[in-house]
Amino acid sequence: MSDSIEIKGIGGFGYHGVFPHERENGQAFLVDLLLHCDFRKASKSDDVQDTIDYGTVCNLVIGAIVGPPVSLIEKLASQIAEILLSNFSILDSVVVIVHKPQAPVGANVADIAIRIERSR
């Protein structure tokens, strides 16, 4: 399938991490998505009901970022993928990239990110 929606930089403030200070102080997280689906029906109907509503996607992702904390961003990415696949039947597969630019790694880095892909 070559049809897709790409959304970059969905941001939120969360309390994810393995260290106590991450759970206490929180930090910014960014999420990029690549949503694979078939747009043929939507391109004919011109109806938002036949595609994926970007606003709803963003709200669901922000809800996961600001929601209950997890230790690993791998877990957060997986939760986001599961939420999106369960909310949009048109969605065939999703790539989720979670950025943790302030990850406590003891080195000067521009970003730390993980990427997962899930499909039906």
N, C-alpha and C positions, 0 to 999 in steps of 0.2 A: 504494500500500500504506500503510495507516495503522498497522500494528503496528510497534512499535519498543521497543528497550531503550536507556535512557539511563544512562550511567555518567559521573560527574563527579569530577575531582580525582585521577586515578590519578597517583601521584607517584613520582619517582625522581631519583637524582643522576646527571647525565651530564656529558660533556666535549665538548659540541657548541658550535660557534661558529667564527667566522672569525679571531678574535684569539688569539695565543699564550697569553695568560693564561687564556682560557676553556678551552683544551685542557689547560692545566697544572693549574688550580685547580678546574675544574668548577663546576657550579651546579645548583640544583633546577629540575626541569621538571615541569609538570602537564599531563595530557591528559584531555580530555573527549571522549566518544564518543556518537554517536547511531547505533544499529544498526537498519537497516530489514530486516524479514523477516516471513514469514507464520507466525503462531502457531496457525493452525487445528489442525494435527496435534497439536501439544503440548497445546493446550487440551482435546483429546479424550482423548489417551493419558495425560496427567499424568506423562510420562516425560521426564527431563532429556535423554535422547538425541534427542528431537525438537525441541529448542530450542538456544539458545546458552548455554553454561556461563559465567557471569559470572566465576568464579574463573580459568578458563582464559584468558579475554579479558584480565583484569588482569595475569596472569603474562606473557602475550605482549607486552603494552604495556610493562611494566616491563623486560622483556628488551631491547626496542628502545631504551628510554631509557638504560639502563646499558650497552648494547652499544657496538660500534665507533662512534667519533665521526664526525659529519658536520658540514659547515660551516654549513648552513642548516636552520632548523627546518621549512622547506617540504619538504626532503628527508626529514627524520625523520617528518613527518606522512604523506608518501607511502609510506614504508616500512611504517608501522603499518597503513595502509589495505590495502596489498598482503598483508601477513601475515594480517590478519583475513579478507580475502576468500578467501585460499588455504586457510585452516584451517576455515572454516565454509561448507559448501555451501548452507546455508539462508539465508545472508546475501545480500540483494539489493543493498544499498548501505550505505555507511558515511560518516558525517561525522566527521572528526577535527579537533579543535582542540588545538593545542599551545601552551601558555603558557610564556613565558620571562620571569618577573617581574623577574629581575635582569639583563636585557639591557643591555649597555653602550652606551647611547644618548646620554649626556651631558645628560640631562634627568631631572627627577623624574617618573616615571610609575608608576602602580600595577601595570601589566601590559602586556606585549606578547604578542600571540597571533596565530596564523594559523589559518585554517579551510579545509579542503579537503573535497570530496565526491567519492567514487569509487563506481562501480557496475559490475556485470557487463556 
